[in-house]
Amino acid sequence: MMGVASVRAHWESLIQRKEEELKKGRRPRCGARVSGLCGVQVWEDRLVLARLREKVQTEEGRLVLRIQQEDWKTLPGCLVQLIQVQEIRINRTGLVQIPEFICNFQNLLVLDLNRNGLTRIPDQIGTLTRLQELLLSFNRIQNVPEQIAGLERLERLDLAANQDLDQLPDQMRTLTRLQHLDLSLNQFRNVPDCVVALPALQWLDMGGNGLVQLPEDLHRMENLHTLWVQRNHLEGLPTSISRMKNLDTLVLSQNRIRDIPPLMEDMTQLRFVNFRDNPLTLELNLTPKSKSRSKTEEDREDPEDQEDRELFGLDFMLAYIQEARKRDYKVLDN
């Protein structure tokens, strides 16, 4: 079988021969010229398609098209001849748009276009009813179309670091299978209502936005176990947060929080919480506890993370609540 390089050389020689024949002969009739150009285009399409086929591999039983760190600012129409692929992973290529013919890829389970130059999501995205993962972080997307609600099997959505993104369509609340949502490093000032309404959501990252408050009905997110809201402008926490019975990881570092709700004392399911770099009204210094974990666990943990866990984590939270209670009792006695 001829390799891609051999095929390319063959087609390029044919193209060159055709151009030379046109130069040597009489000026071709318009129809003949168009026919020649069409032939050239066909050869070019075949070259591109051969390159694309070369990038399709079988990984864990799935057909995956993977392109990384190459120059593909647009995707050619001949890509529709590969509609059997189940994953498309195109990263760091400078891609500027998702083609409308994406609707032809009805077998697609994963669409990973992280780290490109995308500015919009086409309405046709909503036709990919089998899609489970849509990964569009580190692009320039400003709006999410309401048609995204058509992704009825979507489990993971990554829209991190799109800079100007500040709202989501309310229709997103119908994504009943969505479990993982990353909206970090954008311009959200509030947690969208449609996010709070997502029934299956387990993991939410809204760090690095402009959040000024968390919704009072945050407890409606009954299945949420991980919440990242670091590096925002939060000045307090809703008391309803204590009713989130499945929440075990809560990251609140680098906000403007001044007090910790006493009811958080009852959140016995919390395994990790971080209050580092908040202007809390009480100064509380904890001495790191003696290490009781195994050597393997200690080796795995970053020293800074370990310090955060011990000095600004769960023990810190519980001690702070107790000290705040003592402070309030003194005020009442006076």
C-alpha positions in Angstrom: 0.0 0.0 0.0 1.3 3.5 -0.9 2.3 5.6 2.1 0.8 9.1 2.6 4.0 10.7 1.5 4.0 8.6 -1.8 0.3 9.5 -2.4 1.0 13.1 -1.8 4.0 13.1 -4.2 1.9 11.3 -6.9 -1.0 13.8 -6.7 1.3 16.8 -6.6 3.1 15.6 -9.7 -0.3 15.2 -11.5 -1.3 18.7 -10.4 2.0 20.1 -11.7 1.7 18.3 -15.0 -1.8 19.6 -15.5 -0.6 23.2 -14.9 2.3 22.8 -17.3 0.0 21.4 -20.0 -2.3 24.4 -19.6 0.7 26.8 -19.9 2.0 25.1 -23.1 -1.2 24.7 -24.9 -3.8 27.1 -26.2 -5.8 29.1 -23.7 -8.4 26.6 -22.5 -12.1 27.2 -22.8 -13.8 28.4 -19.6 -15.4 25.0 -19.0 -12.1 23.1 -19.5 -10.4 25.5 -17.0 -13.1 25.0 -14.4 -12.8 21.2 -14.9 -9.1 21.4 -14.4 -9.5 23.4 -11.2 -12.1 21.0 -9.9 -9.7 18.1 -10.6 -7.0 19.9 -8.6 -9.5 20.5 -5.7 -10.4 16.8 -5.7 -6.7 15.8 -5.4 -6.2 18.4 -2.6 -9.2 17.0 -0.8 -7.9 13.5 -1.1 -4.5 14.7 0.3 -6.2 16.3 3.3 -8.4 13.2 3.9 -5.4 11.0 3.8 -3.8 13.1 6.5 -6.9 13.0 8.6 -7.3 9.2 8.2 -3.7 8.8 9.4 -4.7 10.6 12.7 -7.6 8.2 13.5 -6.6 5.6 16.0 -8.4 3.0 18.1 -8.1 3.8 21.8 -9.9 1.7 24.4 -12.3 0.4 21.8 -13.2 3.8 20.4 -12.2 5.4 17.1 -10.4 8.7 18.0 -9.4 11.5 15.8 -6.5 13.3 17.5 -4.7 16.4 16.3 -2.4 18.4 18.5 -0.1 21.3 17.9 -0.6 21.5 14.2 -2.0 24.3 12.0 -5.7 23.6 11.5 -7.5 26.9 11.8 -10.5 25.4 9.9 -11.7 21.9 9.5 -12.2 20.7 5.8 -15.5 19.5 4.5 -14.0 16.1 3.6 -13.9 15.5 7.4 -17.6 14.3 7.0 -16.2 11.1 5.4 -15.0 10.2 8.9 -18.4 10.4 10.7 -17.8 7.0 12.3 -15.3 8.5 14.8 -16.5 8.5 18.4 -14.0 11.0 19.8 -12.6 14.2 18.2 -9.7 15.7 20.1 -8.2 18.7 18.4 -6.0 20.9 20.7 -3.6 23.8 20.2 -4.2 24.1 16.5 -5.5 27.6 16.3 -9.0 26.3 15.3 -11.3 29.4 15.0 -14.7 27.7 14.4 -16.7 24.5 14.9 -18.1 23.7 11.4 -21.8 23.5 11.1 -21.4 20.0 9.5 -20.6 18.8 13.0 -24.2 17.7 13.1 -23.2 14.8 10.8 -21.2 13.1 13.6 -24.0 11.3 15.3 -21.7 8.7 16.8 -19.7 11.3 18.6 -19.2 10.7 22.4 -16.4 13.2 23.1 -15.7 16.6 21.5 -12.5 18.0 22.9 -11.5 21.3 21.4 -9.6 22.8 24.4 -7.0 25.4 23.8 -7.9 26.9 20.4 -9.3 30.2 19.2 -13.0 29.4 19.1 -15.4 32.3 19.4 -18.7 30.6 19.2 -20.6 27.3 19.5 -22.8 26.6 16.5 -26.5 25.9 17.1 -26.0 22.5 15.4 -24.1 21.3 18.5 -27.5 20.4 19.9 -28.1 17.7 17.4 -25.3 15.5 18.9 -27.6 13.6 21.2 -25.1 10.9 22.1 -22.4 13.3 23.1 -21.1 12.7 26.7 -18.2 15.2 27.0 -17.9 18.7 25.5 -14.6 20.3 26.3 -14.1 23.9 25.2 -11.8 25.4 27.8 -9.2 28.1 27.0 -11.0 29.5 23.9 -12.7 32.9 23.4 -16.4 31.8 23.5 -18.7 34.6 24.7 -22.1 32.9 24.5 -23.5 29.4 24.8 -26.5 28.7 22.5 -29.8 27.4 24.0 -29.5 24.5 21.6 -27.0 23.0 24.0 -30.0 21.7 25.9 -30.3 19.0 23.1 -27.2 17.2 24.5 -29.4 14.9 26.5 -26.6 12.5 27.4 -24.0 15.1 28.3 -22.1 14.2 31.5 -19.2 16.7 31.4 -19.0 20.3 30.2 -15.8 22.3 30.4 -16.0 26.0 29.5 -13.1 27.2 31.7 -11.0 30.2 30.7 -13.1 31.7 28.0 -12.5 35.1 29.6 -15.7 37.0 28.6 -18.3 34.3 29.3 -20.7 35.6 31.9 -24.0 33.8 31.4 -25.6 30.5 30.4 -28.9 29.8 28.7 -31.7 28.8 31.2 -32.4 25.8 28.9 -29.3 24.2 30.3 -31.3 23.1 33.4 -32.7 20.2 31.2 -29.2 18.5 31.1 -30.3 15.9 33.6 -27.2 13.8 33.2 -24.6 16.5 33.6 -22.3 15.7 36.5 -19.1 17.7 35.9 -19.2 21.5 35.1 -16.1 23.7 34.9 -16.9 27.5 34.6 -13.7 28.7 36.2 -11.7 31.7 34.9 -14.6 33.5 33.3 -16.7 36.6 34.2 -19.7 35.2 36.2 -20.9 37.4 39.0 -23.5 34.9 40.2 -24.1 31.2 40.0 -26.6 30.9 37.2 -30.1 29.5 38.2 -29.8 26.8 35.6 -26.7 25.5 37.3 -28.3 25.3 40.7 -31.2 23.4 39.0 -29.0 20.7 37.5 -30.2 17.5 39.2 -27.2 15.2 38.7 -24.4 17.8 39.2 -21.6 16.4 41.4 -18.6 18.6 40.6 -18.6 22.4 40.0 -15.7 24.8 39.6 -16.4 28.5 39.5 -13.1 29.7 40.8 -11.5 32.8 39.3 -14.8 34.6 38.4 -16.3 37.7 40.0 -18.8 36.0 42.2 -20.2 38.3 44.9 -22.5 35.8 46.6 -23.6 32.2 46.5 -27.4 31.6 46.1 -29.5 31.0 49.2 -31.0 27.9 47.6 -27.5 26.3 47.1 -28.7 23.3 49.0 -30.9 22.3 46.0 -27.7 20.9 44.5 -28.3 17.7 46.5 -25.7 15.5 44.6 -22.9 18.1 44.7 -19.8 16.7 46.4 -17.1 19.2 45.2 -17.4 23.0 45.0 -14.6 25.2 44.0 -15.2 29.0 44.4 -11.7 30.2 45.2 -10.5 33.6 43.9 -13.8 35.4 43.8 -15.4 38.3 45.8 -17.5 36.4 48.2 -18.1 38.2 51.5 -20.1 35.5 53.2 -21.7 32.1 52.9 -25.4 31.3 52.9 -26.6 29.3 56.0 -28.2 26.9 53.6 -24.7 25.5 52.8 -24.9 23.4 55.9 -27.8 21.5 54.4 -25.6 20.1 51.5 -25.4 16.6 52.9 -23.2 15.2 50.1 -20.6 18.1 49.9 -17.2 16.8 51.0 -14.8 19.3 49.3 -15.2 23.0 49.6 -12.5 25.5 48.4 -13.1 29.1 49.5 -9.6 30.5 49.5 -8.8 34.1 48.3 -12.2 35.6 48.9 -13.5 38.4 51.2 -15.3 36.1 53.7 -15.4 37.7 57.2 -17.2 35.0 59.2 -18.0 31.3 59.0 -21.7 30.3 59.5 -22.0 28.3 62.8 -24.2 25.8 61.2 -21.3 24.5 59.1 -20.2 22.8 62.3 -22.8 20.1 61.5 -21.3 19.4 58.1 -19.7 16.1 59.3 -19.3 14.8 55.8 -16.8 17.5 54.9 -13.3 16.0 54.2 -11.6 19.1 52.8 -12.3 22.8 53.2 -10.0 25.8 52.6 -10.4 29.3 54.0 -6.9 30.5 53.2 -6.5 34.3 52.4 -9.8 35.5 53.7 -10.2 38.6 56.0 -11.9 36.7 58.8 -12.8 38.8 61.8 -11.1 36.4 64.3 -7.5 35.7 64.2 -6.9 32.0 64.9 -3.5 30.3 64.8 -3.4 26.5 64.8 -0.4 24.4 65.5 0.1 21.7 62.8 -1.0 18.3 64.2 1.4 15.5 64.5 1.3 13.3 61.4 -0.9 10.3 61.8 -1.2 9.3 58.2 0.9 6.7 56.4 4.2 7.6 54.8 2.8 7.0 51.4 0.0 9.5 51.9 2.4 12.1 53.2 4.7 11.7 50.2 1.8 12.1 47.8 0.7 15.4 49.2 2.2 18.8 48.3 3.7 20.5 51.3 1.7 23.7 50.7 -1.5 21.7 50.3 -0.7 19.9 53.6 -0.2 23.3 55.3 -3.5 24.6 54.0 -5.3 21.5 55.1 -3.9 21.8 58.6 -4.0 25.5 59.2 -7.0 26.7 57.1 -9.0 23.5 56.7 -11.6 21.5 58.6 -9.9 21.8 62.1 -9.5 25.5 61.5 -13.2 25.9 60.6 -14.4 24.0 63.7 -12.0 25.9 66.0 -13.1 29.2 64.4 -16.8 28.5 65.0 -16.1 27.7 68.6 -14.1 30.9 69.1 -16.8 32.9 67.4 -19.4 31.4 69.7 -17.3 32.3 72.8 -16.9 35.9 71.4 -20.7 36.1 71.0 -21.3 34.9 74.5 -19.0 37.6 75.9 -20.9 40.2 74.0 -24.2 39.0 75.4 -22.8 38.9 79.0 -21.7 42.5 78.6 
